[in-house]
Amino acid sequence: MEKKRSTILRAMTRDGSARAYVINSKEIVNEAIKYHKTAPTASALLGRLLTATSVMGTMLPEDGCKLTATIKGNGIAGTTLACADYYGNVKGYIQNPMADVPNKPNGKLDVSGIVGGGLFCVSKDVGDDVPFNGTIELVSGEVAEDIAQYYAVSEQTPTLCALGVLVDTDHTCRAAGGVFVQLLPFPDENVIARLEENSKFLNNISTKFDEGMSNEDILKIALNGIEYDIFDELEVEYKCDCSVERTKRAVISLGKTEIEKIFAEQRENGEEEKISLECHFCDKKYDFYREDIEKMFQ
């Protein structure tokens, strides 16, 4: 059975005033929930960040570039991060996957309640010797507002960002998605006014997807009254790129002295001598026994 993938629709206004992205990220979020076994509010937080970071990855200049977005909150969720490549494939991690609080009075998951205050950070590896890093203080902890603020402050790019994750009663993701609209240099004032008016109708994005709306249906809402062209629709997925080789390098970086200390402690406890590493993004476990490690250092 072919694996289902999420999709990103990309478009631009015909006059070059703005570019727009719509993502249906249900499959990405469900993969994250499966790996991290998150509580509902944690699912919404991680899901929103994964959704946004996937789109942000597709804005990178070329293949091989990577982007990491991190929410360093002082709430019970701890640190939440997501990494994306040029193609929009994404992976993520939340420090406390069981972070959960009562819903807001309106019945919505209280994401800001588990984030607290803190920082939102973006790091871009675009092939230069020094990666680009941008950091702002969290505005709301609801993710979308924080991303819009990041673009306004760190990249001087006015951005509309709407995100949503609908968690079902069985704790799976029932619907998830987002919209990005970014102004380009020298936008038409009439287009700006129209975009601001349309933004009022972009609330409850996940509900729109749950009701059966497509990426193109939501794009029509975001760009209503504005002429635009659709460029393409990308398939994106939750994709971890961990491997035996990368994990070997992590083991070697511990150094022989530290590894021997671990082995000595294991012998004292009557345990088998091995170094075990687990991927934070997909929970895959790698075991390296003494003979394996000796060969690696040779």
N, C-alpha and C positions, 0 to 999 in steps of 0.2 A: 504493500500500500504506500503510495507516494505521500511524503511528508507535506502537511499543509504549511504554507508560508504567509506571512503578513505582506502587505503591499503599500507602496508609497507612490502617490500620484504627484507629478511635478508640472507646474504651469507658470506662465508669465503673462502679465498684461501686455497687450499689443503695443502700447505706447512706451513700454520699458520702465514704467513707474514702480512696479513691484513684482516679486516672485512669490509663488505660493506652493505649499506642500500639504498634502492630506495623507495621513497614515492610518490604516486599520491594523492595529497591533495586537489583536486578540491572541494569535498563535504565539507571538513572542512572549507575552505575559504569562500564558499558560505553561510554557516551557520553563520560565523562571520559577513559577509556583511549584512545578513538579520537582525541580532541582533543590529549591531552598525550603520547601514545605512551610511557606509563610502564612502567618495569621492574616485575616482580611485587611486590616489597616496597613500592615507591612506590604501586602500584595499591591495595594493601591499606590503606595509610595514608590516601591521599586518599579512597578509597572509604568507609572508616569515618567520616571526618569529614563527607563529603557526606551519608551516611546519617543521621547524628545531627543535622546542621544542618537537613536537610529537616524532620524531626520538630519540632525546636525552632522552626522558622518557623511551623508550624501552631499554636503556643502564643501567638503574638503577638496583641494585643488587637483589631486591626481591619485592614481592607484599607489598603494604603499603607505599613504598617509593614515594616521590614526588619531582618534580624539577620545579623551576621557573626561567625563563630567562627574563631579563629586559633591555630595551634600554632606558637609561636616557639621551635623547638628549636635546640640547638647541635650537633646531629648532621649527617650528610651530606645529609639531606633538606632542611635549611634551614627556611624558613618555609612552612607549608601553611595555606591558608585556604579557607573556604567561605561563601557568602552565600545566604540564603534569603529568600523573601517570605512573606506571610501565608498563601498557598495551598500552601506547601511546595515550590514550585519552587526549584531550587538550581543554583548554579554554583560552580566551585572552581578552585584553582591550587596547584601545588606547585613550589617554587623549583628543586629538582633532580629532574626526572622520572625520571632514571636511577639514583636512589638504590636500592641493593640490597646485601644482605649474605647470608651463608649462613643457611639455615633453622635454627631452634632444634632441639635434640636430639629433640624430639617431632615434628619434621617440619613444624611451623607456621612461617609467615612471621614474621620477627623485626622487627616494626614498631618496637618501642622501640629496637632496635639502630640504626635510621636516624634516629630522633627525637632521642635523647640527653636531656639535661636542658633545662630552660627554663621557659617560661610558656604557660599556656592562657588566652586572652582572649576575652571575648564583648562585642560592642557591639550595642546595640539602638536603632534609630531608630524611635521610637513617636510621632513628631509633635511632641514637646516641643522647646523651644529647645536643650536640652542632652541629648544621647543618654545612655542608661544604659551604663556600662562596668564590667565585672567582670573581675578578673585573679587567677589563682592560680598557684602553682608546680606544675609537672607532677608527678603522683604516680607514674606508671609509664611514660608515653609510649605506652601501648597504646590510648589514646583513650577507651574506655568508662569506665575507672576515673577518668580525669581529668575527664570530664564529670560523673560522679556527685559527685566532690569539689567541682567548681565549684558545682553546685546546692546542696550542703550548706553551703558556706562563703559564697558570694556572694548566694544567694537564700533561704537557710535552708529549703530544700525537700528533704527526704529523697527520694532518687531511685535507683531500680535502673535501670542501663543495661547492656544486652548488645548487642554489635555483632560482625559477622563478614563477611569478604569471602573467598570461595574463588576463587583464580585458577587457571585451567585451564592445561594444558601449552602451549597456543598463546598464552598470556598474555592471553586475554580473561577476563572475569569469568564464572565458571560459576554462581555463586550469591552473593547478598549480602542482608543485612537487619539488622534490629535490633529491640530491645524497650525501651520506656521504661515504667516504672511509678512514679508520683509520689504520695506521700502528700499529702492535702489537710488543712486545719485540723481538729483534734480527731478523728483517726482512731480506730477501734475497735482495742483491743489484740489481739483475736483475729484481726482481719484482718491486722494487722502481722505477727503470728506466722506466719500462713498464707503470706503473701507471702514471708517469709524462707525458709520451707521450700520453696516453689515455685521460688525463685531457683536452687536447686541443680540444677534440671533445664533451665536455660536456657543451658547451655554449648553451644558449637558451633552457633550460630544458622544460619550459612551452610550447614552440613551438613544441618540440618533442612529448609531450603528446597530444597537439592539433592535431597533424598529425596522431594520432592513435597509437603511440608506447605504449607498455605495460611496466610495471616495469621490466620484464625480458629482454625486448629489450634494455632498457637503461642500465641494469646491464651488458649486453654483451659488450656494448661500454666501460663502466668503467673498466671492467676486460678483455678486449680483449687481447688474447695471453697468458692469465694466467689460469691455471686450478683452478676451484673453485667448491664448493658445496653450493646449496641453502638449508637453514635450514627450513624456513617457510615463510608464507605470512600472516600478521596480518591484521585484520579489525580494523580500528581506527576511531574515530569520534570527533566532537566538542561536548563536554559533560560538562555541568555545574552541580556541585554537591551542589548548594545552597539548603537550606531546611528551613522549619519553625523553627525547633529546633535550627539550627545554627544562624538564624536571631534573635531568642529570646535571645540567649546568647549575641548578639551584643547590643540589647536593654538594657538588664540588666547591661551591662558594662558601660552604660551611667551614672548609679547611680540615686537614687531617687531625689536628689536635682536638677540635670540638667533636668530631665524629668518634674519635677514640674514647672521649669522655662519655658519650652516649652509649657506646658499646659496653664500657666498663659498668655503667649503671644497670644496663640490661642483664649482664652476666650476674651481678649481685642479686638481682631480682629473679634469677632463673628464667629469663626471657630469651627469645631468639634474637641474635644480633642482626638488626636491620634498621634502616632509615625509612620511615613511611611519610610520604607527603600527600596531602589531599588538595585538589584544585578548589579554590574558593568559588569558582564560577559554575562548575558542573559536578562537583563532589566526586570526581573520578579519583581513585586512590592508586598511588604508585609506591611499590615496595622495592627497596634496593638492599640486598643482602651483602654481607661482608665481602664475599668473593666478587660480587658485581662491582662494588665500590673500589676494591683493590685494582680491578681491571681498568676502571675509569681513570684512576690516578696514574696508572702506567701509561 
